């Protein structure tokens, strides 16, 4: 499941660029639904346009924030540049002592080795190295890229040393496909490419796809794969995708959810 949390820019950046690896909140009804293995989509205030998805690695429970502070160092809760007293004062602006007594508090440990960013493709550089692979494989890449930008398509991606190491793009409510002819509510994986291998990134992407599909009552998920891309074919087969047909020089694979 994907849970959405809004963060002040300061705390958003502590996660993305700093040492913060726990998100601490009141253990209210919303937080009680979070499970290990779920994803949290953090949205940076005030515009909520910059987002990142991180998997929940562990969940710790405490009676109040003061008890929590005794067990986790400040640099893992926020940043070493602020004190626990300052952080507690900030938290109490949102969560009163009375609310802490009523619900308790929770420290959600984040799996920070893989941070999946979510942004408009208009914020992504055409010259990023990862697109060289697509340019070589698809002669009409430039037209496709321009179309994605004109439609302001969302893109999921990971980065390392300022270069993207994976990308995924989706299309909800596919209705005009010549590649997949089943009727129903359809989700297409437009693009799935991972260059940073053996980190579990592809598995996390497919978990995100499944979560989005469930939240949107999707009947089928499908994607097309070049005939010679045996690595991707073998990968998605392991996660329940089956061959549907062949369309030109691509295989069509799908998973039924209904």
C-alpha angles and dihedrals in degrees: 000000000000118000121194121221128176118218135190111249090251094059094038089058092046087063098040100041106012145050101279109125102157126069109205123202144151109281092237128149094284094051092046087067093061116104134185107271094032121118128239117208107207114202119199115231142259100026098022091213097118112070140169132189120214129177120241108245100179141348124219125191129210138171094239142345094266089060090046091052091057090061106039127051118241095242090062092047097045124323138316089243092074131054129237088245090058092046092048091052090052092049093049089059085069104024118040124209087252092055091048089054091048099047109013120222136269135214110207112201113215127215095231098174087084118038114176112204122207120201144135113282086235087074091056125089118241086213096060110129095239091066090061088076092054092044090056094047100042121048091197094051095121093055091045092049092049090050092051090050094048089052091046091231119195116241130198115209147158125218138205125180090353094303126105114249097186141010137193130183127184138195118208120203099019106192109158104050120144089187100058116035103180118120123237141063104329134193118196123202097217096185134006117173129155123180097168096078133200095020098105093249095130091050090051091050092053089048089054090049091052091049093050090047093052093047090051098042092243118185099193138018118198143170138179123234130192111254093242096050095099093157094061093041091054090046099053092043087062089060099052103273117141132199112262104177144306120268116190106306095343137082118226115220126186145177123211117218105172 
